[in-house]
């Protein structure tokens, strides 16, 4: 079974690019386009890793990360265009 990765980002181009690269490497990939959807997809999809943007509509990445941490110890990587 392939490692499952959830990509949470509101930029559809970034989501598609990550999906294509990760699928090519053999990963199973799901996407979410805002913070609320990200939490719901995490519960449904049960990914092994989350790639999470910080600046998201509806809920920012920090609050999504906190909620995911309350449910699971699975790893997450924050992705952002911010320089800080």
Buried (B, 14 or more C-beta within 10 A) or exposed (E): EEEBBBBBBBBEEBBEEBBEEBEEEEBBBBBBBBBBBBBEBBEEBEBBBBBBBBBBEBBBBBBBBEBBEEEBEBEBEEBEEEEE
